[in-house]
Amino acid sequence: MKKVVHFGAGNIGRGFIGALFSQSGYHVTFVDIADEIISRLNEEKAYKVKTAEDQPKVTEIQNVLGLNNMKQEEAVIKAIEEATYITTAIGPNILPHIAPLIAKGLKGRLDSSNEKVYVIACENQISATDILKGHILKAMDDDATNKIEGTVHFFNSAVDRIVPIQDNKNSLDVLVEPYFEWVVETIEDIPTVEGMTKVADLAPFIERKLFTVNTGHAVTAYFGYLDGKETIDQTLNDPSIYEKVKATIEETGAYLIKRYELDEAEHQKYIKKILGRFQNQHLHDDVTRVGRSPIRKLGAEDRLVKPLVEAKKLGLSYQNLASAIAACLLFDVGEDPEAAQLQKMIQEHGITYVLNELSLLNETDEAVQTIVEKYESLKAEYRK
């Protein structure tokens, strides 16, 4: 049986990438530091994935086990030595921390085998696998680095599936939306995985996804939070917020259409489909979950700032994106460490400092002034 080592045993890892591998006949070793999840995987050796829809589809995921990378390093190294795929769904900020362990596994593998292995970081991050590769190479000696060529293959990917906060406590079962997309950048003939789509150029797919799905999801969360909404579907049932979100991803869409020469009518259909996904009442996705980590989401290369910058470069409208960034700056959820840190930065240094520090936007940029104006307007409207 073919094997995969997947870093990240959380709901996304189990409900999406790990599930696809299992359904494709692979044995899946989940690697994580969450003791409870790892223990349950080893006890039950199976779990269920249920789709969030009127007539749910339930799939049993088998041939799985778990390893704790903090306590079972040698076992993880051995698993990497035997794997066909090494994948992640663990969060972009964790990639530097797992890279040294992956490097050890790959070194052991290269010392004893020439069998090909494929590394794919399945994260909401442009060029996530390239980033992971860089950290892996830093952790390797010259001999191992020289052996990689032709044996270890690194492919960037774009992933898309909404997996909400789960209510099934003490269970490995995962609720997911029916829709998913996993696009991998390669033209090589690689081992088949059900649900994987191969493309020669990932850029149009990953930017379309990031600047439609991720931008739209975040904007819905931030305006929903300001308006006192609890869930994403509830938020989009408000016609005024629906129009704000739609207008924002139509701005990102204008950039995508011009940059990648996309068919405008087809992209409008894509926007409509994405908004329909967000309205799925079976997901009950909390606005505070979707909006969390606002500092990361205000990054220069992330879902809010980059499309604004690119739209501005092309002479396109960015007014709604500016409002979205302003709404993000007002996300004040004490339970989220990044939100608390963001509010402290704003109080101590002001908006222009924050936009320069986090988003790399120069205070003389007219877009900064637009964001500040939108911020003050939203603050006056929602914090009376």
C-alpha positions as CSV (number, residue, x, y, z in Angstrom):
1,M,0.0,0.0,0.0
2,K,1.3,3.5,-0.9
3,K,2.0,5.8,2.0
4,V,1.7,9.5,2.8
5,V,2.9,11.5,5.7
6,H,0.7,14.4,6.4
7,F,1.6,17.2,8.8
8,G,-1.5,18.5,10.5
9,A,-4.1,16.3,12.1
10,G,-6.6,19.0,12.6
11,N,-10.0,19.3,11.0
12,I,-8.7,20.5,7.6
13,G,-6.0,17.8,7.5
14,R,-8.4,15.0,8.4
15,G,-11.4,16.4,6.5
16,F,-9.7,17.3,3.2
17,I,-6.2,16.3,2.2
18,G,-5.8,13.2,4.5
19,A,-9.3,12.1,3.4
20,L,-8.5,12.3,-0.3
21,F,-5.3,10.2,0.1
22,S,-7.2,7.6,2.1
23,Q,-9.9,7.4,-0.5
24,S,-7.2,7.0,-3.1
25,G,-5.8,3.8,-1.4
26,Y,-3.0,5.4,0.6
27,H,-2.1,4.7,4.2
28,V,-2.1,8.1,5.9
29,T,0.2,8.9,8.8
30,F,-0.9,12.1,10.5
31,V,1.8,14.1,12.3
32,D,0.8,16.6,15.0
33,I,1.5,17.7,18.5
34,A,-2.1,17.3,19.7
35,D,-1.9,14.3,21.9
36,E,-5.6,13.6,22.2
37,I,-6.1,13.5,18.4
38,I,-3.0,11.4,17.9
39,S,-4.2,8.9,20.6
40,R,-7.7,8.6,19.1
41,L,-6.3,8.1,15.6
42,N,-4.2,5.2,16.9
43,E,-7.1,3.7,18.9
44,E,-9.8,4.0,16.3
45,K,-7.8,3.8,13.1
46,A,-10.7,5.4,11.3
47,Y,-13.1,8.4,11.3
48,K,-16.0,9.8,9.2
49,V,-16.2,12.9,7.0
50,K,-19.7,14.3,6.6
51,T,-20.7,16.9,4.1
52,A,-22.7,20.0,5.2
53,E,-25.8,19.8,3.0
54,D,-29.5,18.9,3.1
55,Q,-28.7,15.3,2.3
56,P,-25.2,14.7,3.8
57,K,-22.8,12.3,2.4
58,V,-20.9,10.3,5.0
59,T,-17.5,8.7,4.1
60,E,-15.5,6.5,6.4
61,I,-11.8,7.3,6.2
62,Q,-9.6,4.2,7.0
63,N,-5.9,3.2,7.0
64,V,-4.8,6.1,9.2
65,L,-2.6,6.4,12.3
66,G,-1.0,9.3,14.2
67,L,2.5,10.3,15.4
68,N,3.5,13.1,17.7
69,N,6.5,14.9,16.2
70,M,7.6,16.2,19.6
71,K,7.7,12.8,21.2
72,Q,8.1,10.3,18.3
73,E,10.7,11.9,16.0
74,E,12.4,8.7,15.0
75,A,9.1,7.2,14.0
76,V,8.2,10.3,11.9
77,I,11.6,10.0,10.2
78,K,11.0,6.4,9.4
79,A,7.5,7.2,8.0
80,I,9.0,9.9,5.8
81,E,11.6,7.4,4.5
82,E,8.8,5.1,3.3
83,A,6.3,7.7,2.0
84,T,5.3,8.5,-1.6
85,Y,3.9,11.9,-0.6
86,I,4.7,14.3,2.2
87,T,2.0,17.0,2.6
88,T,1.1,19.7,5.1
89,A,-2.1,21.5,6.2
90,I,-0.7,23.0,9.4
91,G,-0.6,26.8,8.8
92,P,2.1,28.7,6.9
93,N,3.7,30.0,10.1
94,I,4.4,26.4,11.2
95,L,6.3,25.4,8.1
96,P,9.7,26.6,9.4
97,H,9.3,24.6,12.5
98,I,8.6,21.2,10.8
99,A,11.1,21.7,8.0
100,P,14.1,20.4,10.0
101,L,12.3,17.1,10.9
102,I,11.3,16.7,7.2
103,A,14.9,17.3,6.3
104,K,16.0,14.5,8.6
105,G,13.5,12.1,7.1
106,L,14.5,13.0,3.5
107,K,18.2,12.7,4.4
108,G,17.6,9.2,5.7
109,R,15.6,8.3,2.6
110,L,18.3,9.7,0.2
111,D,21.0,7.6,2.0
112,S,19.2,4.4,1.2
113,S,16.9,4.9,-1.8
114,N,16.4,6.6,-5.1
115,E,12.7,6.2,-5.0
116,K,10.8,9.5,-5.8
117,V,8.9,11.4,-3.2
118,Y,6.6,14.3,-3.7
119,V,6.4,17.2,-1.2
120,I,3.3,19.5,-1.3
121,A,2.4,22.2,1.2
122,C,-1.4,22.6,1.1
123,E,-1.6,26.0,2.8
124,N,-3.5,29.3,2.2
125,Q,-0.2,30.9,1.1
126,I,1.2,31.7,-2.3
127,S,4.3,29.5,-3.1
128,A,3.9,27.7,0.3
129,T,5.9,24.6,-1.0
130,D,8.7,26.9,-2.2
131,I,8.8,28.4,1.3
132,L,8.9,25.0,2.9
133,K,11.6,23.8,0.4
134,G,13.8,26.7,1.4
135,H,13.6,25.8,5.1
136,I,14.2,22.2,4.3
137,L,17.3,22.9,2.3
138,K,18.7,25.2,5.0
139,A,18.4,22.2,7.4
140,M,20.3,19.9,5.1
141,D,24.1,19.4,4.5
142,D,25.6,19.7,1.0
143,D,25.7,16.0,0.4
144,A,21.9,15.6,1.0
145,T,21.1,18.8,-1.0
146,N,23.0,17.4,-4.0
147,K,21.1,14.1,-3.9
148,I,17.7,15.8,-3.9
149,E,17.6,16.7,-7.6
150,G,15.5,14.2,-9.5
151,T,14.4,12.3,-6.4
152,V,12.6,14.8,-4.1
153,H,10.0,16.8,-6.0
154,F,8.4,20.0,-4.6
155,F,5.1,21.2,-6.0
156,N,3.2,24.3,-5.1
157,S,-0.6,23.9,-4.7
158,A,-3.8,25.8,-4.2
159,V,-6.4,24.3,-1.8
160,D,-10.0,25.3,-1.2
161,R,-12.5,23.7,1.2
162,I,-14.4,25.3,4.1
163,V,-14.1,23.3,7.3
164,P,-15.9,25.1,10.1
165,I,-15.5,24.8,13.9
166,Q,-16.7,21.3,14.8
167,D,-19.4,20.6,17.4
168,N,-18.6,16.9,17.7
169,K,-16.5,16.9,20.8
170,N,-14.3,13.9,21.6
171,S,-14.7,12.6,18.0
172,L,-12.4,12.5,15.0
173,D,-15.4,12.9,12.6
174,V,-15.3,16.1,10.5
175,L,-18.0,18.2,9.0
176,V,-17.0,19.8,5.6
177,E,-18.6,21.7,2.8
178,P,-19.4,19.5,-0.3
179,Y,-17.2,21.7,-2.6
180,F,-13.4,21.3,-2.7
181,E,-10.6,22.1,-5.1
182,W,-7.0,21.0,-4.9
183,V,-4.8,22.2,-7.7
184,V,-1.1,21.1,-8.0
185,E,1.4,22.8,-10.2
186,T,3.2,20.0,-12.2
187,I,3.1,18.5,-15.7
188,E,4.9,15.3,-14.4
189,D,3.2,11.9,-14.4
190,I,2.9,11.5,-10.6
191,P,1.0,8.9,-8.5
192,T,-2.8,9.4,-8.7
193,V,-4.7,11.0,-5.9
194,E,-8.4,11.3,-6.2
195,G,-9.5,14.9,-6.2
196,M,-6.1,16.3,-7.3
197,T,-6.0,18.5,-10.4
198,K,-2.7,19.1,-12.1
199,V,-1.9,22.3,-14.0
200,A,1.2,23.7,-15.7
201,D,0.8,27.2,-14.2
202,L,-0.7,27.6,-10.7
203,A,-0.6,31.4,-10.5
204,P,-4.1,32.1,-12.0
205,F,-5.7,29.4,-9.9
206,I,-4.1,30.3,-6.6
207,E,-4.7,34.0,-7.0
208,R,-8.2,33.4,-8.2
209,K,-8.8,31.4,-5.1
210,L,-7.0,33.6,-2.6
211,F,-8.5,36.9,-3.9
212,T,-12.0,35.6,-4.3
213,V,-12.6,32.9,-1.6
214,N,-10.1,34.0,1.1
215,T,-10.8,37.7,0.5
216,G,-14.5,37.2,0.4
217,H,-14.5,35.0,3.5
218,A,-12.5,37.5,5.5
219,V,-14.5,40.5,4.4
220,T,-17.7,38.8,5.3
221,A,-16.3,38.0,8.7
222,Y,-15.1,41.6,9.4
223,F,-18.3,43.3,8.3
224,G,-20.3,40.6,10.1
225,Y,-18.4,41.2,13.3
226,L,-18.9,45.0,13.1
227,D,-22.7,44.4,12.6
228,G,-23.0,42.0,15.5
229,K,-23.6,38.9,13.4
230,E,-22.6,35.5,14.7
231,T,-22.1,33.3,11.6
232,I,-21.0,33.8,8.0
233,D,-24.3,32.6,6.5
234,Q,-26.2,34.9,8.8
235,T,-24.0,37.8,7.7
236,L,-24.6,37.2,4.0
237,N,-28.3,37.0,4.5
238,D,-28.1,40.7,5.2
239,P,-28.5,42.3,1.8
240,S,-26.4,45.4,2.6
241,I,-23.4,43.3,3.7
242,Y,-23.9,40.9,0.8
243,E,-23.5,43.8,-1.6
244,K,-20.4,45.0,0.2
245,V,-18.7,41.6,0.0
246,K,-19.8,41.2,-3.7
247,A,-18.4,44.6,-4.6
248,T,-15.1,43.8,-2.9
249,I,-14.5,40.6,-4.8
250,E,-15.6,42.2,-8.0
251,E,-12.7,44.6,-7.5
252,T,-10.3,41.7,-7.0
253,G,-12.0,40.1,-10.0
254,A,-11.3,43.1,-12.2
255,Y,-7.6,42.7,-11.3
256,L,-7.6,38.9,-11.9
257,I,-9.4,39.3,-15.2
258,K,-6.9,41.9,-16.5
259,R,-3.8,40.2,-15.0
260,Y,-4.6,36.7,-16.2
261,E,-6.9,37.4,-19.2
262,L,-9.7,35.5,-17.5
263,D,-13.1,35.2,-19.2
264,E,-15.2,37.9,-17.4
265,A,-18.5,36.0,-17.7
266,E,-17.0,32.9,-16.3
267,H,-15.4,34.8,-13.4
268,Q,-18.7,36.3,-12.5
269,K,-20.2,32.8,-12.3
270,Y,-17.2,31.9,-10.0
271,I,-18.0,34.9,-7.8
272,K,-21.6,33.9,-7.6
273,K,-20.7,30.3,-6.7
274,I,-18.3,31.4,-4.0
275,L,-21.0,33.7,-2.4
276,G,-23.4,30.8,-2.5
277,R,-20.9,28.6,-0.6
278,F,-20.6,31.2,2.1
279,Q,-24.4,31.2,2.5
280,N,-24.4,27.4,3.3
281,Q,-26.5,27.4,6.5
282,H,-25.3,23.9,7.4
283,L,-21.8,25.2,8.1
284,H,-22.7,27.6,10.9
285,D,-19.2,29.1,10.5
286,D,-18.5,31.7,13.2
287,V,-17.4,35.1,12.1
288,T,-14.7,35.3,14.8
289,R,-13.2,32.0,13.6
290,V,-13.0,33.2,10.0
291,G,-11.7,36.7,11.0
292,R,-9.0,35.5,13.3
293,S,-5.3,36.3,12.8
294,P,-5.9,39.8,11.3
295,I,-2.2,40.7,11.5
296,R,-1.4,37.9,9.1
297,K,-4.3,38.8,6.8
298,L,-3.0,42.4,6.6
299,G,0.3,41.2,5.2
300,A,1.6,42.7,2.0
301,E,1.1,39.5,0.1
302,D,-2.1,38.4,1.6
303,R,-5.8,38.5,0.7
304,L,-6.6,42.2,1.4
305,V,-3.6,44.3,0.7
306,K,-2.1,42.6,-2.3
307,P,-5.2,42.8,-4.5
308,L,-5.6,46.5,-3.5
309,V,-2.0,47.3,-4.4
310,E,-2.3,45.4,-7.7
311,A,-5.6,47.0,-8.6
312,K,-4.1,50.4,-7.9
313,K,-1.1,49.7,-10.2
314,L,-3.5,48.8,-13.0
315,G,-5.6,51.9,-12.5
316,L,-8.6,49.9,-11.2
317,S,-11.0,50.7,-8.4
318,Y,-9.9,49.7,-4.9
319,Q,-12.4,51.6,-2.7
320,N,-14.2,48.5,-1.5
321,L,-10.9,46.8,-0.7
322,A,-9.9,49.8,1.3
323,S,-13.2,49.5,3.3
324,A,-12.4,45.8,3.8
325,I,-9.0,46.6,5.2
326,A,-10.5,49.3,7.5
327,A,-13.0,46.7,8.8
328,C,-10.2,44.3,9.5
329,L,-8.4,47.0,11.5
330,L,-11.6,47.3,13.7
331,F,-11.6,43.5,14.4
332,D,-11.4,43.6,18.2
333,V,-11.8,40.1,19.5
334,G,-10.0,39.7,22.8
335,E,-9.8,35.9,22.6
336,D,-7.7,36.2,19.4
337,P,-4.1,37.1,20.3
338,E,-3.4,38.8,16.9
339,A,-6.6,40.9,17.2
340,A,-5.5,42.0,20.7
341,Q,-2.0,42.8,19.4
342,L,-3.4,44.7,16.5
343,Q,-5.6,46.9,18.6
344,K,-2.7,47.6,20.9
345,M,-0.6,48.7,18.0
346,I,-3.3,51.0,16.7
347,Q,-3.8,52.6,20.1
348,E,0.0,53.1,20.6
349,H,1.0,54.1,17.1
350,G,-2.0,54.8,14.9
351,I,-3.3,53.5,11.6
352,T,-0.6,54.8,9.2
353,Y,2.1,53.1,11.3
354,V,0.2,49.8,11.4
355,L,-0.3,49.9,7.6
356,N,3.4,50.6,7.1
357,E,4.6,48.0,9.6
358,L,2.2,45.2,8.7
359,S,1.2,45.9,5.1
360,L,4.3,47.7,3.8
361,L,2.1,50.6,2.6
362,N,4.0,54.0,2.7
363,E,2.2,56.7,4.6
364,T,2.4,59.0,1.6
365,D,0.5,56.4,-0.5
366,E,-3.0,57.8,-1.4
367,A,-4.4,54.3,-0.7
368,V,-3.4,54.7,3.0
369,Q,-5.3,58.0,3.3
370,T,-8.3,56.2,1.7
371,I,-8.1,53.4,4.3
372,V,-7.8,55.9,7.1
373,E,-10.9,57.7,5.9
374,K,-12.8,54.4,5.6
375,Y,-11.6,53.4,9.1
376,E,-12.9,56.6,10.7
377,S,-16.2,56.3,8.9
378,L,-16.7,52.7,9.9
379,K,-15.6,53.5,13.5
380,A,-18.2,56.3,13.7
381,E,-20.9,54.1,12.1
382,Y,-20.4,51.0,14.2
383,R,-19.0,52.2,17.5
384,K,-21.4,54.9,18.5
